[in-house]
């Protein structure tokens, strides 16, 4: 089975900034060599393409494949799976805290007002970390896998371009034949330092009116989106805690059966963007983001995954970063704004969601020179 792997911009109709220009509106590749680890064993699959009219014969394709396999077969990559040998020397955020507060206040004004139907919008932050050494994307990915625990780790890198690396806990959808599943994820709290503390924090999250409002918007909207292309949609559980190493969320699992074998991009178009990363109604929330976010999300919060044959799986590209070819890393995080939101609490939530990257980059308070910045510019 031939698979294509890649990602799509959060807002495919918007112009790409310099740091994202190599990705275009979407970026997918069919790998020449694909290695899969399965429960019952491992599989090495290869793909070749030829066109006699272009003087690229079947034998030429086979010869190139053999050369590629010869190059990679003796290769052994050893990476540090616990931490990166680097430190942060500079950090700035876009937006700044003051600009964030203004944007959230404006969003709340619109949500409470009667002139729009906006009930939720997700605002994001882009943080530029400057480190004292270059970071290898594969080393970062290996460290994220240790942090991951039942999440989607991914690394996408066009030739001579920055690498998009992430550790997303959120499934957009998984399809096998006509069966499809999805997940609603919203509401965030830190994990507790003790079992009792963790339980108490989880109960507070379950009972929070504000978090329940945000979660219900996400869950019910995804259910309606699935109902557009599926028969009966089952939600079970309808609300539960999803505990990750650093954070915990409210979560719901959705399952349904497609009415027909839609093209993957039809399914993506139906489900993306969800209120978990954009808002509700979708177009009003998307327009608010265009008006008030002063950086390009790129592939952040867009679909990331693969498709091929009768199966496909995509995650939501959150908890992610863009690694430049120098010493610069852009880390992205977002927070849902609904009635009852406190701007400062949501800012702290951004720090919490970005903390796995901060830890791996060896964040130390005294190593950092904070700068107010209005524009991220290009990657170093």
C-alpha positions as CSV (number, residue, x, y, z in Angstrom):
1,X,0.0,0.0,0.0
2,X,1.4,3.4,-1.0
3,X,1.0,6.0,1.7
4,X,1.4,9.8,1.5
5,X,2.6,11.6,4.6
6,X,2.3,15.4,5.3
7,X,0.4,18.3,6.7
8,X,-1.9,21.1,5.7
9,X,-1.8,24.8,6.8
10,X,-4.2,25.8,9.5
11,X,-5.6,28.4,7.1
12,X,-4.8,27.1,3.6
13,X,-6.3,30.2,2.0
14,X,-3.9,32.6,3.7
15,X,-0.5,33.6,2.5
16,X,2.5,31.8,3.9
17,X,5.1,33.8,5.8
18,X,8.8,33.4,5.0
19,X,9.5,30.7,7.6
20,X,6.6,28.6,6.2
21,X,7.0,29.2,2.5
22,X,8.7,25.9,1.8
23,X,5.5,24.1,2.9
24,X,3.0,25.8,0.7
25,X,-0.7,25.4,1.4
26,X,-0.1,21.7,2.0
27,X,2.9,19.4,1.9
28,X,2.7,15.7,1.3
29,X,5.4,13.1,0.2
30,X,5.3,9.5,-0.8
31,X,8.5,8.1,0.9
32,X,10.9,6.1,-1.2
33,X,11.6,3.9,1.9
34,X,9.1,3.4,4.7
35,X,9.9,1.5,7.9
36,X,7.0,0.5,10.1
37,X,7.2,-1.1,13.6
38,X,4.1,-3.3,14.3
39,X,3.1,-5.4,17.3
40,X,3.8,-8.6,15.3
41,X,7.0,-7.4,13.7
42,X,8.6,-4.8,11.5
43,X,8.0,-4.0,7.8
44,X,10.3,-2.3,5.3
45,X,8.4,-1.0,2.3
46,X,9.8,0.7,-0.8
47,X,8.2,2.7,-3.6
48,X,9.5,3.5,-7.0
49,X,8.1,5.5,-10.0
50,X,9.3,5.5,-13.6
51,X,8.3,7.1,-16.9
52,X,9.8,5.8,-20.1
53,X,8.7,9.0,-21.9
54,X,11.0,11.0,-19.6
55,X,13.9,8.6,-20.1
56,X,13.4,7.4,-16.6
57,X,13.0,3.6,-17.0
58,X,11.9,1.0,-14.5
59,X,15.5,-0.2,-14.3
60,X,16.7,3.3,-13.6
61,X,14.2,3.5,-10.7
62,X,15.3,0.2,-9.3
63,X,19.0,1.1,-9.5
64,X,18.3,4.4,-7.6
65,X,16.4,2.5,-5.0
66,X,19.2,0.0,-4.5
67,X,21.6,2.9,-4.1
68,X,19.4,4.5,-1.5
69,X,19.0,1.3,0.5
70,X,22.8,0.8,0.4
71,X,23.3,4.3,1.8
72,X,20.8,3.9,4.7
73,X,21.3,0.2,5.6
74,X,24.5,0.6,7.7
75,X,23.2,3.8,9.2
76,X,22.7,3.8,13.0
77,X,21.3,6.9,14.6
78,X,22.0,7.3,18.3
79,X,20.1,10.1,20.0
80,X,19.8,11.4,23.6
81,X,16.2,10.5,24.6
82,X,16.1,12.5,27.8
83,X,17.3,16.0,27.1
84,X,19.0,18.1,24.5
85,X,22.5,19.4,25.1
86,X,21.5,23.0,24.7
87,X,20.3,26.0,26.7
88,X,18.1,29.0,25.9
89,X,19.8,32.3,25.7
90,X,16.9,34.4,24.5
91,X,13.1,34.2,24.4
92,X,10.3,36.5,23.1
93,X,6.6,36.0,22.5
94,X,4.3,37.2,19.8
95,X,1.9,38.5,20.9
96,X,3.3,40.1,24.1
97,X,1.4,39.7,27.3
98,X,-0.1,43.2,26.9
99,X,-1.2,42.5,23.3
100,X,-2.6,39.1,24.3
101,X,-4.8,40.7,27.0
102,X,-6.1,43.2,24.5
103,X,-7.0,40.5,21.9
104,X,-8.7,38.3,24.6
105,X,-10.6,41.3,25.9
106,X,-11.8,42.1,22.4
107,X,-12.8,38.5,21.8
108,X,-14.8,38.4,25.0
109,X,-16.5,41.7,24.0
110,X,-17.6,40.1,20.8
111,X,-18.7,36.9,22.5
112,X,-20.8,38.8,25.0
113,X,-22.2,41.2,22.4
114,X,-25.3,40.8,20.2
115,X,-23.8,41.8,16.9
116,X,-22.1,38.5,16.2
117,X,-22.8,34.8,16.8
118,X,-19.3,34.1,18.1
119,X,-19.2,31.8,21.1
120,X,-15.6,30.7,21.0
121,X,-12.3,31.6,19.4
122,X,-8.9,30.0,19.8
123,X,-6.0,32.5,20.0
124,X,-2.4,31.3,19.7
125,X,1.1,32.5,20.7
126,X,4.3,32.0,18.8
127,X,7.4,32.0,21.0
128,X,10.9,32.3,19.6
129,X,13.6,30.4,21.5
130,X,17.2,31.2,20.7
131,X,19.5,28.4,21.9
132,X,23.3,28.3,22.2
133,X,23.5,25.3,19.8
134,X,21.6,24.0,16.8
135,X,18.9,21.5,17.5
136,X,18.7,18.2,15.6
137,X,15.0,17.6,14.7
138,X,15.4,13.9,15.2
139,X,16.9,14.3,18.7
140,X,14.0,16.6,19.6
141,X,11.5,14.0,18.3
142,X,13.1,11.2,20.3
143,X,12.9,13.3,23.5
144,X,9.2,14.2,22.7
145,X,8.5,10.4,22.4
146,X,9.7,10.0,25.9
147,X,7.4,12.8,27.0
148,X,4.6,11.6,24.6
149,X,2.8,8.7,26.2
150,X,-0.1,8.0,23.9
151,X,0.3,11.0,21.7
152,X,1.2,11.6,18.0
153,X,4.9,12.4,17.5
154,X,5.7,13.8,14.1
155,X,8.6,15.4,12.1
156,X,8.1,16.9,8.7
157,X,10.9,18.6,6.8
158,X,11.0,19.5,3.1
159,X,14.5,19.6,1.6
160,X,16.6,22.4,3.0
161,X,13.7,23.8,5.0
162,X,12.8,24.2,8.7
163,X,11.5,21.1,10.4
164,X,7.9,20.9,11.8
165,X,8.1,18.8,14.9
166,X,5.3,18.0,17.4
167,X,3.8,15.9,20.1
168,X,0.0,16.2,19.6
169,X,-2.4,14.5,21.9
170,X,-5.4,15.2,19.7
171,X,-6.7,12.9,16.9
172,X,-8.5,14.6,14.1
173,X,-9.8,11.4,12.6
174,X,-8.8,7.8,11.9
175,X,-10.6,6.0,9.0
176,X,-10.5,2.4,8.0
177,X,-12.8,1.5,5.1
178,X,-16.1,3.1,6.2
179,X,-15.4,3.2,9.9
180,X,-14.2,6.6,11.3
181,X,-13.3,7.8,14.7
182,X,-12.5,11.2,16.1
183,X,-11.8,12.9,19.4
184,X,-12.9,16.1,21.2
185,X,-10.3,17.6,23.4
186,X,-10.6,20.9,25.4
187,X,-10.1,22.3,28.8
188,X,-6.7,22.2,30.4
189,X,-5.2,21.9,33.9
190,X,-1.7,21.0,35.1
191,X,-1.0,17.6,36.6
192,X,-0.7,17.4,40.3
193,X,2.6,16.8,42.2
194,X,1.0,14.0,44.3
195,X,-1.8,11.5,43.5
196,X,-4.2,13.3,45.8
197,X,-3.3,16.7,44.3
198,X,-3.7,15.3,40.8
199,X,-7.1,13.8,41.6
200,X,-8.3,17.1,43.1
201,X,-7.2,19.1,40.1
202,X,-8.9,16.7,37.8
203,X,-12.2,17.0,39.7
204,X,-11.9,20.8,39.5
205,X,-11.5,20.5,35.8
206,X,-14.5,18.2,35.5
207,X,-16.7,20.6,37.5
208,X,-15.5,23.9,36.0
209,X,-18.4,25.7,34.3
210,X,-16.1,27.6,32.0
211,X,-14.2,24.5,30.9
212,X,-17.4,22.5,30.4
213,X,-18.7,25.3,28.2
214,X,-15.6,25.2,26.0
215,X,-15.5,21.4,25.9
216,X,-19.2,21.0,25.1
217,X,-18.8,23.5,22.2
218,X,-16.0,21.3,20.8
219,X,-17.6,17.9,21.3
220,X,-21.0,18.9,19.9
221,X,-19.5,20.7,16.9
222,X,-17.4,17.7,15.9
223,X,-20.5,15.5,16.3
224,X,-22.4,17.7,13.9
225,X,-19.5,17.7,11.4
226,X,-19.4,13.9,11.5
227,X,-23.2,13.7,11.0
228,X,-22.8,15.6,7.7
229,X,-20.8,12.7,6.2
230,X,-21.8,9.8,8.5
231,X,-24.7,7.7,9.7
232,X,-25.3,7.5,13.5
233,X,-22.5,9.0,15.5
234,X,-21.7,7.4,18.9
235,X,-20.1,9.5,21.6
236,X,-18.6,7.3,24.4
237,X,-17.5,8.5,26.8
238,X,-19.2,11.8,26.5
239,X,-16.9,13.4,29.0
240,X,-13.8,12.1,30.7
241,X,-10.3,13.1,31.8
242,X,-7.4,12.6,29.4
243,X,-4.2,12.7,31.5
244,X,-0.9,13.4,29.9
245,X,2.5,13.8,31.6
246,X,2.3,17.5,32.1
247,X,-1.4,18.4,31.5
248,X,-4.9,16.9,31.7
249,X,-7.8,17.7,29.4
250,X,-11.5,17.0,29.1
251,X,-12.0,14.4,26.3
252,X,-14.7,12.5,24.4
253,X,-14.4,9.7,21.8
254,X,-16.6,9.7,18.8
255,X,-17.2,6.9,16.3
256,X,-19.3,6.6,13.2
257,X,-19.7,5.0,9.8
258,X,-19.2,7.0,6.6
259,X,-22.0,7.0,4.1
260,X,-19.6,6.5,1.3
261,X,-15.8,6.2,0.8
262,X,-15.2,9.9,0.6
263,X,-11.9,11.3,-0.6
264,X,-9.6,12.0,2.4
265,X,-9.6,15.7,1.5
266,X,-13.4,15.7,1.7
267,X,-13.2,14.3,5.2
268,X,-10.5,16.8,6.1
269,X,-12.6,19.6,4.7
270,X,-15.5,18.5,6.8
271,X,-13.6,18.2,10.1
272,X,-11.0,20.9,9.9
273,X,-10.8,23.3,11.6
274,X,-12.5,22.1,14.7
275,X,-13.6,24.5,17.5
276,X,-10.7,23.1,19.5
277,X,-8.2,25.1,17.4
278,X,-10.4,27.7,15.6
279,X,-13.7,28.5,17.3
280,X,-17.4,28.6,16.6
281,X,-18.9,29.6,14.3
282,X,-15.9,28.6,12.2
283,X,-15.9,31.5,9.7
284,X,-16.4,34.2,12.4
285,X,-13.7,32.7,14.5
286,X,-11.3,32.3,11.6
287,X,-11.8,35.9,10.6
288,X,-11.1,37.1,14.1
289,X,-7.9,35.1,14.1
290,X,-6.9,36.7,10.8
291,X,-7.7,40.2,12.2
292,X,-5.9,39.8,15.6
293,X,-3.1,37.3,15.3
294,X,0.0,39.0,14.0
295,X,2.0,35.9,13.0
296,X,1.5,33.0,10.6
297,X,0.4,29.7,12.2
298,X,1.6,27.8,9.2
299,X,1.0,24.1,9.8
300,X,0.4,24.6,13.5
301,X,-3.1,23.5,14.4
302,X,-3.6,22.1,10.9
303,X,-4.0,18.4,10.0
304,X,-0.9,16.2,10.2
305,X,-0.9,12.6,9.1
306,X,-1.1,10.1,6.3
307,X,-3.5,8.5,3.8
308,X,-3.3,5.5,1.5
309,X,-5.6,2.8,0.3
310,X,-8.6,2.2,2.6
311,X,-7.1,3.8,5.6
312,X,-5.9,7.2,6.8
313,X,-5.1,8.9,10.1
314,X,-4.6,12.6,10.9
315,X,-3.8,14.3,14.2
316,X,-4.2,18.0,14.9
317,X,-0.8,19.7,14.7
318,X,-0.8,21.2,18.2
319,X,2.0,21.1,20.8
320,X,4.4,21.8,17.9
321,X,7.4,23.8,16.9
322,X,9.3,24.9,13.8
323,X,13.0,24.3,14.0
324,X,15.1,26.6,11.9
325,X,18.5,25.7,10.3
326,X,20.3,27.9,12.8
327,X,19.7,28.6,16.5
328,X,16.0,29.6,16.4
329,X,13.0,27.5,17.3
330,X,9.4,28.7,17.1
331,X,7.1,27.1,19.6
332,X,3.3,27.4,19.2
333,X,0.5,27.1,21.8
334,X,-3.1,28.1,21.8
335,X,-6.0,28.7,24.2
336,X,-9.8,28.7,23.8
337,X,-11.6,31.9,24.6
338,X,-15.2,31.6,25.8
339,X,-17.4,33.6,28.1
340,X,-15.8,33.6,31.6
341,X,-12.2,33.4,30.3
342,X,-9.5,35.2,32.3
343,X,-6.8,36.6,30.0
344,X,-4.0,36.0,32.5
345,X,-5.1,32.4,33.3
346,X,-5.0,31.6,29.5
347,X,-1.5,33.1,29.2
348,X,-0.4,30.8,32.0
349,X,-2.1,27.9,30.1
350,X,0.1,28.8,27.0
351,X,3.2,28.4,29.2
352,X,1.9,25.1,30.5
353,X,1.3,23.7,26.9
354,X,4.7,24.9,25.8
355,X,6.5,23.5,28.9
356,X,7.5,20.2,27.3
357,X,9.6,22.2,24.7
358,X,10.9,24.6,27.3
359,X,12.1,21.7,29.5
360,X,13.8,19.9,26.5
361,X,15.5,23.1,25.5
362,X,16.8,23.3,29.1
363,X,14.8,26.4,30.1
364,X,16.5,28.2,32.9
365,X,15.2,31.6,34.2
366,X,18.7,33.1,34.5
367,X,19.6,32.0,30.9
368,X,16.9,34.1,29.3
369,X,16.8,37.7,28.1
370,X,13.2,38.7,27.6
371,X,12.4,40.9,24.7
372,X,9.1,42.6,23.7
373,X,8.6,41.9,20.0
374,X,5.9,42.7,17.6
375,X,7.0,40.6,14.6
376,X,8.9,37.3,14.6
377,X,10.6,38.0,11.3
378,X,12.4,35.1,9.7
379,X,14.1,32.1,11.1
380,X,17.8,32.5,11.9
